Amino acid sequence: MSLRDLARELYRAQQQVERLEKLLLSASVAEEMEIRRELEEARAERVQLQKMINGRKDSSPLPRRF
């Protein structure tokens, strides 16, 4: 997956986390546990994508010497 695709997926994951956080504020007690579970999964996905992007930016195929 290219860096651009990863960035798009990260943006989508961030939007999902924000949507679930807003939904949690107005959720009933019965819905709260399900939303919290979804929110935890969305946050984990966001962290994973961020790590993938950071790994792509940090690693270079050849060491640089000056």
Backbone hydrogen bonds, N-H to C=O, Kabsch-Sander energy under -0.5 kcal/mol:
donor,donor_aa,acceptor,acceptor_aa,energy
6,L,2,S,-2.3
7,A,3,L,-2.3
8,R,4,R,-2.0
9,E,5,D,-2.3
10,L,6,L,-2.5
11,Y,7,A,-2.3
12,R,8,R,-2.3
13,A,9,E,-2.4
14,Q,10,L,-2.5
15,Q,11,Y,-2.3
16,Q,12,R,-2.0
17,V,13,A,-2.3
18,E,14,Q,-2.3
19,R,15,Q,-2.4
20,L,16,Q,-2.4
21,E,17,V,-2.4
22,K,18,E,-2.1
23,L,19,R,-2.3
24,L,20,L,-2.3
25,L,21,E,-1.1
26,S,22,K,-0.8
26,S,23,L,-0.6
27,A,24,L,-0.9
32,E,28,S,-1.6
33,M,29,V,-0.7
35,I,31,E,-2.3
36,R,32,E,-2.6
37,R,33,M,-2.0
38,E,34,E,-2.3
39,L,35,I,-2.7
40,E,36,R,-2.4
41,E,37,R,-2.0
42,A,38,E,-2.5
43,R,39,L,-2.5
44,A,40,E,-2.0
45,E,41,E,-2.2
46,R,42,A,-2.3
47,V,43,R,-2.4
48,Q,44,A,-2.3
49,L,45,E,-2.5
50,Q,46,R,-2.3
51,K,47,V,-2.3
52,M,48,Q,-2.1
53,I,49,L,-2.4
54,N,50,Q,-2.6
55,G,51,K,-2.3
56,R,52,M,-2.0
57,K,53,I,-2.3
58,D,54,N,-2.1
59,S,55,G,-1.9
